[in-house]
Amino acid sequence: FLQHLVGLLQSASSGMGAHKGALDELNNLKQSSDFYRYCANLLVAQDFEVHVRQLAGLQIKNGVRNPSCNAVLEVRQCTMQALADPSNLVRNVACSIISTALSHSMWDPRATVNEILSGLQSGGEHATRGCLKAISEVVDENIELLDFNGDSSPAMTPTIAGAVLPMLGHADETIQLSALKTVAVIMEQAAMRREGATYDYMGTQVGNMLQYVGGILTNPQAKTKFLT
């Protein structure tokens, strides 16, 4: 079935003669949890073309609210695994899946954020890039959820900020940029609320932030200095 799915994804995205038939068959298959299970496994299967794996990820992203998709354990597992993939395209689609799932309350936010931060701290270039981009997107689209959960559980933003702030000093500018975007959103949230855990924590980190930002601004090669 996996090879058949690959053919369907390629045909559906080609715009050629078999395009409509492939789309119709894909729509029918989406009623089955097996479809999303195969898509999840294809997402992390590095022996397939990156374009095909990306298409499989998009099927998951677009179907994340479908009960047939949400019931498949491999969907979440493979998406998290894909954050450390060598391909930037695969990492990006994994980030989109995660952000979409959290935005629609399909995945537990605390467990998801903790798993991403664990991957970020584990090291490895691809994992660092993927996990930091995922956190950046999650924070950008779900800052209220992360800052105020509506219950007695603590805000997640201080934990996120604590993990991301050191990345402002990273030598890789792509990583620096993701860190800057994340910190900027958290700082904006703290300034708007002017109270609570996020505000209190970020107030203690002003000196560290100024040190990191100062390093960026004084680096003549740093493209990210124009965004500080």
C-alpha positions as a Markdown table, in Angstrom:
| # | Residue | x | y | z |
|---|---|---|---|---|
| 1 | Phe | 0.0 | 0.0 | 0.0 |
| 2 | Leu | 2.9 | 2.4 | 0.7 |
| 3 | Gln | 4.0 | 2.4 | -2.9 |
| 4 | His | 0.4 | 2.9 | -4.0 |
| 5 | Leu | 0.1 | 5.9 | -1.7 |
| 6 | Val | 3.3 | 7.4 | -3.1 |
| 7 | Gly | 1.9 | 7.1 | -6.6 |
| 8 | Leu | -1.4 | 8.8 | -5.5 |
| 9 | Leu | 0.4 | 11.7 | -3.8 |
| 10 | Gln | 2.6 | 12.2 | -6.8 |
| 11 | Ser | -0.4 | 12.1 | -9.2 |
| 12 | Ala | -2.5 | 14.3 | -7.0 |
| 13 | Ser | 0.1 | 17.0 | -7.0 |
| 14 | Ser | 1.1 | 16.8 | -10.7 |
| 15 | Gly | -1.9 | 18.5 | -12.3 |
| 16 | Met | -1.7 | 15.9 | -15.1 |
| 17 | Gly | -4.4 | 13.6 | -16.4 |
| 18 | Ala | -4.6 | 11.4 | -13.4 |
| 19 | His | -4.9 | 14.3 | -11.0 |
| 20 | Lys | -8.6 | 14.2 | -10.3 |
| 21 | Gly | -8.8 | 10.5 | -9.9 |
| 22 | Ala | -5.9 | 10.5 | -7.5 |
| 23 | Leu | -7.5 | 13.3 | -5.4 |
| 24 | Asp | -10.8 | 11.4 | -5.3 |
| 25 | Glu | -9.1 | 8.2 | -4.1 |
| 26 | Leu | -7.1 | 10.2 | -1.5 |
| 27 | Asn | -10.3 | 11.7 | -0.2 |
| 28 | Asn | -11.9 | 8.3 | 0.2 |
| 29 | Leu | -8.8 | 6.9 | 2.0 |
| 30 | Lys | -8.9 | 9.7 | 4.5 |
| 31 | Gln | -11.8 | 8.0 | 6.3 |
| 32 | Ser | -9.4 | 5.2 | 7.4 |
| 33 | Ser | -6.9 | 5.5 | 10.2 |
| 34 | Asp | -4.5 | 3.3 | 8.2 |
| 35 | Phe | -4.2 | 6.1 | 5.6 |
| 36 | Tyr | -2.7 | 8.5 | 8.2 |
| 37 | Arg | -0.6 | 5.7 | 9.7 |
| 38 | Tyr | 1.0 | 5.2 | 6.3 |
| 39 | Cys | 1.4 | 8.9 | 5.8 |
| 40 | Ala | 3.2 | 9.2 | 9.2 |
| 41 | Asn | 5.6 | 6.4 | 8.3 |
| 42 | Leu | 6.2 | 7.9 | 4.9 |
| 43 | Leu | 7.0 | 11.3 | 6.5 |
| 44 | Val | 10.1 | 9.8 | 8.2 |
| 45 | Ala | 11.1 | 7.3 | 5.6 |
| 46 | Gln | 14.3 | 8.8 | 4.3 |
| 47 | Asp | 14.6 | 6.3 | 1.4 |
| 48 | Phe | 11.7 | 8.1 | -0.3 |
| 49 | Glu | 11.9 | 11.4 | -2.2 |
| 50 | Val | 11.7 | 14.5 | 0.0 |
| 51 | His | 8.9 | 15.9 | -2.1 |
| 52 | Val | 6.8 | 12.8 | -1.5 |
| 53 | Arg | 7.5 | 12.8 | 2.2 |
| 54 | Gln | 6.5 | 16.5 | 2.4 |
| 55 | Leu | 3.2 | 15.7 | 0.6 |
| 56 | Ala | 2.5 | 13.0 | 3.2 |
| 57 | Gly | 3.1 | 15.5 | 5.9 |
| 58 | Leu | 0.7 | 17.9 | 4.3 |
| 59 | Gln | -2.0 | 15.2 | 4.3 |
| 60 | Ile | -1.5 | 14.9 | 8.1 |
| 61 | Lys | -1.5 | 18.7 | 8.6 |
| 62 | Asn | -4.7 | 19.1 | 6.7 |
| 63 | Gly | -6.4 | 16.1 | 8.4 |
| 64 | Val | -5.2 | 16.7 | 11.9 |
| 65 | Arg | -8.7 | 17.4 | 13.1 |
| 66 | Asn | -10.0 | 14.3 | 11.5 |
| 67 | Pro | -10.8 | 11.6 | 14.1 |
| 68 | Ser | -9.2 | 9.0 | 11.8 |
| 69 | Cys | -5.9 | 11.0 | 12.0 |
| 70 | Asn | -6.0 | 12.0 | 15.6 |
| 71 | Ala | -6.5 | 8.4 | 16.7 |
| 72 | Val | -3.2 | 7.2 | 15.2 |
| 73 | Leu | -0.4 | 7.2 | 17.7 |
| 74 | Glu | 2.2 | 7.1 | 15.0 |
| 75 | Val | 1.1 | 10.5 | 13.7 |
| 76 | Arg | 2.4 | 12.3 | 16.7 |
| 77 | Gln | 5.5 | 10.0 | 17.1 |
| 78 | Cys | 6.6 | 10.4 | 13.5 |
| 79 | Thr | 5.9 | 14.1 | 13.5 |
| 80 | Met | 8.2 | 14.6 | 16.5 |
| 81 | Gln | 10.8 | 12.4 | 14.9 |
| 82 | Ala | 10.7 | 14.4 | 11.7 |
| 83 | Leu | 11.8 | 17.5 | 13.6 |
| 84 | Ala | 15.4 | 16.1 | 13.5 |
| 85 | Asp | 15.2 | 15.1 | 9.8 |
| 86 | Pro | 18.1 | 16.1 | 7.5 |
| 87 | Ser | 15.7 | 17.7 | 5.1 |
| 88 | Asn | 14.6 | 21.3 | 5.8 |
| 89 | Leu | 11.3 | 20.7 | 3.9 |
| 90 | Val | 10.4 | 17.7 | 6.1 |
| 91 | Arg | 11.3 | 19.6 | 9.3 |
| 92 | Asn | 9.1 | 22.5 | 8.1 |
| 93 | Val | 6.1 | 20.4 | 7.5 |
| 94 | Ala | 6.5 | 18.7 | 10.8 |
| 95 | Cys | 6.5 | 22.2 | 12.5 |
| 96 | Ser | 3.3 | 23.0 | 10.6 |
| 97 | Ile | 1.6 | 19.8 | 11.8 |
| 98 | Ile | 2.5 | 20.5 | 15.4 |
| 99 | Ser | 1.4 | 24.2 | 15.4 |
| 100 | Thr | -1.9 | 23.2 | 13.7 |
| 101 | Ala | -2.6 | 20.4 | 16.1 |
| 102 | Leu | -2.1 | 22.7 | 19.1 |
| 103 | Ser | -4.1 | 25.5 | 17.6 |
| 104 | His | -7.1 | 23.2 | 17.3 |
| 105 | Ser | -6.5 | 21.6 | 20.7 |
| 106 | Met | -5.9 | 18.2 | 19.2 |
| 107 | Trp | -2.6 | 17.5 | 21.1 |
| 108 | Asp | -1.7 | 18.2 | 24.7 |
| 109 | Pro | 0.3 | 21.4 | 24.7 |
| 110 | Arg | 2.4 | 20.8 | 27.8 |
| 111 | Ala | 3.5 | 17.3 | 26.7 |
| 112 | Thr | 4.1 | 18.5 | 23.2 |
| 113 | Val | 6.2 | 21.5 | 24.3 |
| 114 | Asn | 8.2 | 19.4 | 26.7 |
| 115 | Glu | 9.0 | 16.9 | 24.0 |
| 116 | Ile | 10.1 | 19.6 | 21.6 |
| 117 | Leu | 12.3 | 21.2 | 24.3 |
| 118 | Ser | 13.8 | 17.8 | 25.1 |
| 119 | Gly | 14.8 | 17.5 | 21.4 |
| 120 | Leu | 16.2 | 21.0 | 21.4 |
| 121 | Gln | 18.5 | 20.2 | 24.4 |
| 122 | Ser | 19.6 | 16.9 | 23.1 |
| 123 | Gly | 21.9 | 18.5 | 20.5 |
| 124 | Gly | 22.5 | 17.8 | 16.9 |
| 125 | Glu | 22.3 | 20.3 | 14.1 |
| 126 | His | 19.1 | 19.1 | 12.5 |
| 127 | Ala | 17.2 | 18.6 | 15.8 |
| 128 | Thr | 18.2 | 22.0 | 17.0 |
| 129 | Arg | 17.0 | 23.7 | 13.8 |
| 130 | Gly | 13.8 | 21.7 | 13.7 |
| 131 | Cys | 12.9 | 21.9 | 17.4 |
| 132 | Leu | 13.6 | 25.6 | 17.6 |
| 133 | Lys | 11.6 | 26.4 | 14.5 |
| 134 | Ala | 8.7 | 24.3 | 15.9 |
| 135 | Ile | 8.9 | 26.3 | 19.2 |
| 136 | Ser | 9.0 | 29.5 | 17.3 |
| 137 | Glu | 5.8 | 28.6 | 15.4 |
| 138 | Val | 4.0 | 27.2 | 18.4 |
| 139 | Val | 4.8 | 30.4 | 20.4 |
| 140 | Asp | 3.8 | 32.7 | 17.6 |
| 141 | Glu | 0.4 | 31.0 | 17.1 |
| 142 | Asn | -0.4 | 29.9 | 20.6 |
| 143 | Ile | 1.1 | 32.4 | 23.0 |
| 144 | Glu | -2.1 | 32.9 | 25.0 |
| 145 | Leu | -2.5 | 29.1 | 25.5 |
| 146 | Leu | 1.2 | 28.8 | 26.7 |
| 147 | Asp | 1.0 | 31.8 | 29.0 |
| 148 | Phe | -2.3 | 31.2 | 30.6 |
| 149 | Asn | -3.8 | 27.7 | 30.6 |
| 150 | Gly | -7.1 | 28.6 | 32.3 |
| 151 | Asp | -6.4 | 26.3 | 35.2 |
| 152 | Ser | -4.0 | 26.0 | 38.1 |
| 153 | Ser | -1.1 | 24.6 | 36.1 |
| 154 | Pro | 1.9 | 26.9 | 35.6 |
| 155 | Ala | 2.6 | 28.9 | 32.5 |
| 156 | Met | 4.8 | 27.2 | 29.9 |
| 157 | Thr | 6.4 | 30.4 | 28.6 |
| 158 | Pro | 9.1 | 30.8 | 31.3 |
| 159 | Thr | 10.3 | 27.3 | 30.5 |
| 160 | Ile | 10.3 | 28.0 | 26.8 |
| 161 | Ala | 12.1 | 31.3 | 27.3 |
| 162 | Gly | 14.8 | 29.7 | 29.5 |
| 163 | Ala | 15.5 | 27.1 | 26.8 |
| 164 | Val | 15.5 | 29.5 | 23.9 |
| 165 | Leu | 17.4 | 32.5 | 25.3 |
| 166 | Pro | 20.9 | 30.8 | 25.1 |
| 167 | Met | 20.2 | 30.2 | 21.4 |
| 168 | Leu | 20.4 | 34.0 | 20.8 |
| 169 | Gly | 24.2 | 33.4 | 21.1 |
| 170 | His | 24.3 | 30.6 | 18.6 |
| 171 | Ala | 26.8 | 30.9 | 15.7 |
| 172 | Asp | 24.2 | 29.8 | 13.2 |
| 173 | Glu | 22.1 | 32.7 | 12.0 |
| 174 | Thr | 19.0 | 30.6 | 11.1 |
| 175 | Ile | 18.9 | 29.3 | 14.7 |
| 176 | Gln | 19.5 | 32.9 | 16.0 |
| 177 | Leu | 16.6 | 34.1 | 13.9 |
| 178 | Ser | 14.2 | 31.5 | 15.2 |
| 179 | Ala | 15.3 | 32.3 | 18.8 |
| 180 | Leu | 14.8 | 36.0 | 18.2 |
| 181 | Lys | 11.3 | 35.5 | 16.9 |
| 182 | Thr | 10.4 | 33.4 | 19.8 |
| 183 | Val | 11.8 | 35.7 | 22.4 |
| 184 | Ala | 10.1 | 38.7 | 20.7 |
| 185 | Val | 6.7 | 37.2 | 20.9 |
| 186 | Ile | 7.2 | 36.2 | 24.6 |
| 187 | Met | 8.4 | 39.7 | 25.4 |
| 188 | Glu | 5.4 | 41.2 | 23.7 |
| 189 | Gln | 3.1 | 39.0 | 25.7 |
| 190 | Ala | 4.8 | 39.9 | 29.0 |
| 191 | Ala | 4.6 | 43.6 | 28.1 |
| 192 | Met | 0.8 | 43.3 | 27.3 |
| 193 | Arg | 0.0 | 41.4 | 30.5 |
| 194 | Arg | 2.3 | 43.3 | 32.8 |
| 195 | Glu | 1.8 | 40.6 | 35.4 |
| 196 | Gly | 2.0 | 36.9 | 35.9 |
| 197 | Ala | 4.7 | 34.2 | 35.4 |
| 198 | Thr | 5.9 | 35.3 | 32.0 |
| 199 | Tyr | 6.2 | 39.0 | 33.0 |
| 200 | Asp | 8.1 | 38.1 | 36.2 |
| 201 | Tyr | 10.5 | 35.7 | 34.5 |
| 202 | Met | 11.3 | 37.9 | 31.5 |
| 203 | Gly | 11.9 | 40.8 | 33.9 |
| 204 | Thr | 14.8 | 38.7 | 35.4 |
| 205 | Gln | 16.2 | 38.0 | 32.0 |
| 206 | Val | 16.6 | 41.6 | 30.6 |
| 207 | Gly | 20.3 | 41.6 | 31.3 |
| 208 | Asn | 20.9 | 38.4 | 29.5 |
| 209 | Met | 18.9 | 39.5 | 26.5 |
| 210 | Leu | 20.7 | 42.7 | 26.3 |
| 211 | Gln | 24.0 | 40.8 | 26.3 |
| 212 | Tyr | 22.9 | 38.5 | 23.5 |
| 213 | Val | 21.4 | 41.3 | 21.4 |
| 214 | Gly | 24.5 | 43.4 | 21.9 |
| 215 | Gly | 26.6 | 40.6 | 20.6 |
| 216 | Ile | 24.4 | 40.4 | 17.5 |
| 217 | Leu | 24.5 | 44.2 | 16.9 |
| 218 | Thr | 28.2 | 44.4 | 17.2 |
| 219 | Asn | 28.8 | 41.5 | 14.8 |
| 220 | Pro | 29.3 | 43.1 | 11.4 |
| 221 | Gln | 28.5 | 39.9 | 9.6 |
| 222 | Ala | 25.2 | 39.2 | 11.4 |
| 223 | Lys | 22.2 | 39.6 | 9.1 |
| 224 | Thr | 19.9 | 39.1 | 12.1 |
| 225 | Lys | 21.0 | 42.4 | 13.6 |
| 226 | Phe | 18.4 | 44.2 | 11.4 |
| 227 | Leu | 15.6 | 42.4 | 13.2 |
| 228 | Thr | 16.6 | 43.2 | 16.7 |
